[in-house]
Every structure is written in C-alpha cells, then in structure tokens.
C-alpha cells in the first residue's frame, strides 16, 4: 500500500467539491517534518494525474501532464 496515494485519495473524498494543496496532505501525515515530504507528495500526485486518478491544476487550469509543474499546484477529484 502506498500511504501518499491513499492520503491523496482520502483528501479527494473528503473535499469532493474543492481542491487542496499537496502540503495539506503531508502536514496531516507528518506534522513535524512535512516540508521534507513535499517533493514526494508532489511526485505521487503527478503520477496519479498521469494515470487519470486525480486532477492537478495551476491557476484553475489543468497542467500539462508531460511537464513537471513549477510553483503551487492544486489537487482535486476528477
């Protein structure tokens, strides 16, 4: 089981009507050291987006799945 994937999907379930920042996921999982895990959750979210499991946006627009996003991203349910 992949804890980051499960956590992202759980956030999508809880916030079915709104998007969220990847940092919210790791802050809940690792409150003391969440910054350390931010690259991991962003990478997992991008993998899930490429697999069609979730939506990732920047400025309310879907990102290009072939390009590593720079800057803040938002995750939401498809």
Order of alpha helices (4+ residues) and beta strands (2+ residues): alpha-alpha-alpha-beta-beta-beta
